[in-house]
Each structure stands twice: as C-alpha cells, then as structure tokens.
Amino acid sequence: MHIELPAAELISKPFSLVVSGLPPDVETILHTETQDGSGETWSAQATFLSSPEGHIDVAQMAPLAGSYSGADVQGLIWSMRPRADLRPVWFELPSGGFAVTVQATQNGQLLAEASTLRRARSPGLREEVVQEQGLFGTLFSPPPGTPLRGAVLSLGGSEGGLHSVGAALAALLASQGFVVLQLAYFGAPGLPEALINIPLEYFRSGLAYLRERPEVGGKRVGVTGVSKGAEVALLLGATYPDEIGAVVAVASSGMVFEGIDREGTHPAGVPMSSWSLDGQPLPYLPYPPGWTAMFAGPPPFLLTPVHRRTMQGASQGTLAAATIPTERIQGPVLLVTGGEDQVWNAYELSLVAQRRREEAKLPVRHLSHPQAGHFLSLPGLPTDRFPEAGGEAWADAQLQLRAWALQLKTLASVWEADTASG
C-alpha cells in the first residue's frame, strides 16, 4: 500500500492525495494532521471506500463520513480543526509553510503514513522593508531566475498596518512570478492612526515606487485589495488608469463608506471619508447615528445590517456621489465576494461596480458563492471560523481556490496586454 503525495507544494496548489494498493471495496480512514505557527495541532479525517482497483483519489471520490462531504481535493486541508475550546479558531500560518502528515488506517490499524510540506512561499523568495518616500511596506520579489509575470500593489483592510495574512498573500503572489509591494496605509509608523481621509496620492507614491524598480521598468501594475483595501483598489484603478492595468477586489465594495475612527478622536462635524484626493475628502456614505452602540452588547458584531441600513437611508444624490466610477479602470476587473459576508454586504456592493463596467461594455468578472463569507483572500489553509466574518467553511475554501487562479490570470494580463499592444 502506498500514499502518493508531492514532497512539497505551494498552498495554492491542489492537495493531490492518492492511496493505492488497497484491497477493493474496503473502508479506509485517511487522517491529516499539522501544527500551526503557535504550536496548536489541527486535524481532519474522512472514511473512504476503496475503488474496485484498490485506489482512493480524494479529488474524485466523496467520503462516506468525516470532517467534510463531497468529492473535494482540498477537503482534508480546509476541514482541519484544532482543539474544541480554542478561541478564536485562527490558523497561524508559519512563514515557511506547514507540514501535513497523512495516515491511512483500517479497523484501527495503521497501514501507511506519509508527509508533505505545504509551502507558503517559494525557497529563495526575497523580502525587504520599504520605508522611504513616506511609504511603509514590504517588497516581495520572486526567487532569482524566476520569469516575471507582473508587478502588484497589495492592500489589506481595516485591520491596518502590515497584517500577517497580507504578507502571506504577497509572498504567495511573489512565489508565482510577481514583484509585490504590500503597502500599509494607516496604523503603522509615520502613517495616520485611523482610516480617515487617507490621501490617494499616498498610494500613487507606492505605484511610482513599484514602476521605478529596474525589473518593472515603468510598466503598468496590477492592484489587489481585500475589504477596505478592495474599495480603495477600485478607486485607484479609476483615478490612475494610466498606471494601473488590472484590479482584483476581494470582499469588495463599489461605493465609498465613512472612515473608521476606532479611538473616537476625529473632530465632530469634520468630513470623515475613508479617502481624500487633492486635499479634499471624497464623497462617502455616512453610517447611521449611534450605530456603534451595538458594540456595547454581546458578540458577535455583525456589520452587514449596518451597511444595508446605511445604503437604504442615503439619498439618491449621496449614493451617486459615493459610487466609484469603475468604468474608468483601463483593464480587467475581478470581484470576489461571498453571499453570507457579515462584515459588509460585499456581493450587493460589488454588483454596483460590476454593473457600471457592464454598462460601459468593459471587462469585469464577478466570482461569488452564495454561502461564502468575508475571509476569501488566501487559499489552501484550514478555514478560520469567526461568526463576524460569516459564511460556511467549505464554501470559503472552494471560492478561495477558484479566485486565486483567476487572480493570477487577471494580474498577469497587465504585462501580457501591454506587450501585445507595444
């Protein structure tokens, strides 16, 4: 009996697992186990009936029972769970990836065991801190000798700073041939403390830094953003179309919302947009008065109803002014959303961006799953469980994997298109 696994593979690749040499039509349990960066053990298992030829192929076969259902090549990864009392249920991704051990058992007897490394980044990936020209970020470059497919500005959400998930996303993109600048825009040294009236000119400085790199040589770049980072990614594409050739917006919004003042220090009566241009706050949708009172109650704090009320209470003029003119983006746009997102109603908000593109007969792809939530940016991991994010684990995992492949294609199209037209 033999377990077929690659010795190492990027987390964005399918978890190809085949067991051969089994007796035909016999129940076999496959068990996966790993440790995250904090030392917590995560595991999953599923029972399969071997084929008449004595094989189990997890990509093609549905388990009889276990931690997931249905044929799913990633099932034994995304359905891993830690101990029952761990809160929050958050998989701390080790920077180099995580080792997965697979065991095959029958009637409690271990028949075979194998291990594989799920890499979060390619060996030889280069990483350098960027603290110049007023910027705060990290530049990720592919290993030497890797053909470059494009350059990307990567933007996180309302968590601020340089989050570890954003770093993992940037490293994974760089591992697949992109030079990537992960750029903080508030909540980091030298930057504003709150997500209020952040100048679009700051992001343009990040674009200039990327385009001035010798390996980029002035070519247009792609922008990818998550949540509030997706909102500003669409804005940037519409504002600087000569510099940006594609936008990927994950858990996105086609409208500008009020800024986020967690410390409550912003002066009363002063416009509090999330973004500004030429020194002026951009038009935005203001949240309902007193909406923060919900945080005085017990969790979970589901913000999608707040965003829906915000839209319903706004005048037509306010809605129109806050809508991002996505028809100005000169290149493909990819929107990725979950229908059960509980941070904001990303599907509905992204339809605004989608329809403007469609009305202008411009390329747009809106990839969505009705049962997915908010955490959709990084594929190939055990799925985290936060009620505030919404969605079902299996739906998140499926959408993450599909979206990643389309994200690579969308971002690579920038240099492909410019080369073809040049």
N, C-alpha and C positions, 0 to 999 in steps of 0.2 A: 504494500500500500504506500502511496506517495502523495504528498501535498505539494502542489505546484504554485509557487509564489515567486515574484521577482525579488531579488535581493534588496533592492531599494528603488523607490519610485517617488516622484513628486506627489504631494497630497491632491493635486488637481487631476491626477490620472485615475482611471477606474481601479477599484480594488479587485484585480483579477485573481480569483481563487478557484482552483480546480483540484479535486481529490480523485485519484484513480487507483485501480487495483482492489476495489471493494467487491464483496460478493454482490450479485444483483438483487435488487428489491429488498434491501436491508436498511433499517433506520439507523442513521448515524448522526451524532451530535457534533456540531462544529462550534467551538468556543474561542472567542477572541479576547485578548487582554492587553492592556497597556498602562503606562503611568504618565500622568501629565507633568508639567513643569513644577507643580507644587508637591509632587510625590503622591498624589491621590491615584488609586487604582480604578480603572474604568474597564468594564467588561460587557460582552454581549454573547448570546448563543442562539443557535437555531437547529432544529431537528429536520433532517432531510431523508428522503427515501432514495437510495441509490438507483441509477438507471439500470435497464437490463444489461448494459455493457459494464456496469460496476463503476460508474462515474458520478460525481457531484460537481456541477458547474453553477456557482452561486449567481452568475449573471443570467442564466437561463432557467433556473429552477426555483420554484416557490417553496419555502419551508413548510413542513407540516405544523410546526409550532415554534415559538421562540420569541425573541425580542422585537421582531418585525414580521411583516407578512408580505406576500407577493414576491415575484422574481425581482431582485434589486441588487445590482452589482456592488453598491455601497452599503447594503443593509447591515453587515456585520461591523461596519465602522460607525455610521451615524447613530445606530441604536445602542451603542455602548453607554452605560450609565455607571456613576460612582456609587458609593455607599448611600443608603436611603436617606440619611439625616444630613447630607451635605447641602448647605445653602450659602450662596446661590449655586445652582448647578452650572458651573462655568469650567470649561476645559481650558486649562492654562497651557497654551501651546509652547513647547520647548523650542528655542530658536533654531536648533538643527533638525527638528522633526521628532517623531516618536516611533519607538519600536513596538511592533504588534506581534504577539505570539499567538499562533493558531494551533489548537489541539483538536484532534478527531478521536471520539470515543464511541464505543458500543457497549451497552449494558454495564456502564461504569468502568470499563477497561480502556486505558489509553492505547490507541493504535498507532498514532503518528503525531509528530509535532514539528512545526516549522516557524521561522520568524522572518519578518521583513521590516525595513525601515521606511516609514512614510516621511519623506523629506519636506521640510517647509521652505527650503531654498537649495539651490544647486551648490555643490562644493566650488570654492573659488570665487563666489559672489563677492563683489566689492561694495563696501558701505562707508560713507564718510559724512561727518556732521557738516551742515551748511549754516553758518552764522555770519553772513556778510550781506551787504546791500540792504540791511534791515530785515533780512529773511531769517526764519528759524525752521530748519527742516533736516531731512536726511536724504542723501543721494544714494540710490542703489544702482549699481552697474552690473551687467552680465559678466560671467567669468571670461577671462581673456580668450580670444579666439572665437567667441560666440557671434554669429552674424546678427547685426542689429536689425530689429523689425520696426522700431519706432521709439519715440520719446513721450513720456506721460507725466502729467501733473496729477498727483493723487491727494485727495482731500477727504478728511474724516468729518465727523458730525458734531453734534452739540456737546460731546464729551470734552472737546478742547484739547490742546496740546498735541503730542505725538503718541497716540494710543498704540498699544502692542498689536491690536488687530490690524490697524492701518499699516504698521511696519511689516507685519506678516504678508499682507496683501501686496505691498510694494515689492517685497523681496521675491514673492512668487511671480509677479509680473517680470521682474528683472531676470529671474531664472528662465523665463521663456522668451528672452531676447529683447527686452525693453530697458532703456535707461529711464529711471523713475525718480522724480522728486516728491517725496512725502512732505507736504508743507503744512505746518501749524499756522493757524490764523488768529487764534486767541488762546488765552490760558497757558502761555509759555513765556519765558524770559524775553523782555523787550517788546511784548505784544499786549494788546488790550486784555484786561481781565475778564470782560464779559463779551458775549456775542451781540454787540450793538454797534450799528453803523460802521462795520468793517469796510475799509475802502477797497473797491475793486482794483484800484491801482496797485495795491499790495500784491494781489495775485498776478497782475501783469508783470511785476518785477520778477516773480517766480518763473513766469513764462519766458521772460528775457534771459534769466539765468540759464534755463534749460537750452534755449535756442542758441545761446552763445557758446555752449560746450563744443569743443572741436569735433566730437563724434556726431553731434547733431547738425552742425554746420548751417544754422539758420532755418532749417526745415520747420514746417508746422508741426505741432504736437497734438496729442490727444489729452483730454481731461477726463478723469474718473472721480466720482464723488459718491459718498454714502450719506443718506438722510439730509441734514442741513448742507453737507458738502455736495450732495446731488443738486440741491436747489441752486447753490452758487455756481456749480459746474455748468448748468444750463444758462445761467446769467452770463457767465464768462464767454461761453460759446457765442451767445447773441451779441455781446458787447465787443469782442475782439475776434471777429471771424477770419481776419487775415492771418492770425497767429494760431488759431485752433482749428483742426481739421476733423475732429470727431469728439463726441461727448457720450460717456457712459454714466447714467444716473441711476443709482441703486437705492430703492426705498425713497423714491424721489417726489418732488413737488414742482408743478408748473406755475406756482404762484409764490410770491414773497410774503413771508409772515413777519410779525413783530419780532424784534430782537429778544434775547433771553438775558434777563438780569437776575441771576440767582442770588446775588448779595443785596439786592434792593437798594443800590446806591445811585441809580440813574436819576437825575433831577426830574421832578414831576413837571409835566407839561411840555417837555422837550421831546421832539420826534424820536422814536425808538425803533427804527427799522433794523433789520439784521445787517443791511449793506448800504454803502454810500458810493456816490460817483461824483467827481468834481467837487467834493466837499459838501454835497447835499445828500441827505437820507433818501433812499429810493422809496417810492410808494409801497405800502405794505398793508396787510390785513391785520388790524389790531385785535388782540384777544378780548373776550368779553370781560367787563369789570368784575373783579372778585374771583376770577377763575382759579387763582392759586389757593383758594380756601380748601380745595379738595385735598391738598397735601396735609391738612390737619387731621384728616381721617385715617383709617387703616388702609394699608396697601391691599391689592395692587392699585397703582395710579394709572388708569387707562386714559390716554390723552386724545385718542381718536374722536370721542364725542365732543371734546373741546374744539377741535379743529373743524368739525362739522358745524357746530354752533357758530363758530367764527365766520364761516362762509355764508351760512344762512342769514346771519344778522348784518352782513355787509351790503351796502348799496351797489347798484349795478356799476356806478362810476368808480367806486372803490375797488370792486372786483376787476374791472377792466384795467385800472391803473396798476394793480398789483400783479397782473398776469405777465409772465415772462414771454417776450416775443421770440419764441423758439424758431420761427420761420427765418430768422436772420442767421442761424447757425449754418455755416458753409461746409457741410459734411454730414455723414450719417450720425444718427442719434439712437442710442439703445436705452430703453427704460426697463427697469426690472422692479416688479412690485409683488407684494403679497396681499390677497384679498382679506386676510384676517389681521393685518398690521394694526397694532393697538397703540403705536406711538403717534402716528397720524394716518389719515385715510389715503395712503400713498397711491393706491390704484386709481381712485377718483381724481386725485390731484394730478396724477401723471396723464390721465386722459386729456386734461387741459392742454398739456404740451403736445401730446400725440395729435390731437385734432387740429391744432394750428399748423403743424407740419403737414398733415394730410391735406388740409385745405389749400396749402401752397404747393401741393404735389412734390414734396421734398421727402427724402428717405428717412423713415423712422420705423423702429421695431419696438413693440411693447411686449415684453415677455413677462407673463404673470401666472400665478397659481392661486386659485380661489381660497385654498386652505393654508397658504404660507403666511409668515409673519414679517417681522421687520429685519431680522438678522440674516441677510442674504448675500453678503459680500464675499465670504471666504468659503471655498468648497473643501470637502474631503476630511472633515473633522467630526468627532462626536458632537451632536447638536446640543447647544446650550438651552436651558429651559428657564425663561423669565416670563411670568404672566404678563408683564408690562409690554413685552415685545409681540405677543400674540402668535398665532399660527401653530400648526402641527409639525412635529419633528420630521416626519417622513416627507412632508411637502416642502419644508425648508431645504432638506437635503437634495431632493430632486431638482428644485429650482436653482439652488446654488451651483450644481454641476452643469446644468444646461446653460445657465447665464455666464459661467466662466468661459466656456468655449466660444460663446458669441461675443463676450467682451474682448477676448484675444483677437478675434476676426475684425471687430469694429476698430480697435486701436491700431491694428496693423494696416488697415485700409488707408490710413492717412498718407504714409510714405508710398504705398503702392499707387495711390491715385496721383500724388504729386509727381512721382517718377513717370507715370504713363502720360501725364499732361505736359511734362517738361521736355 
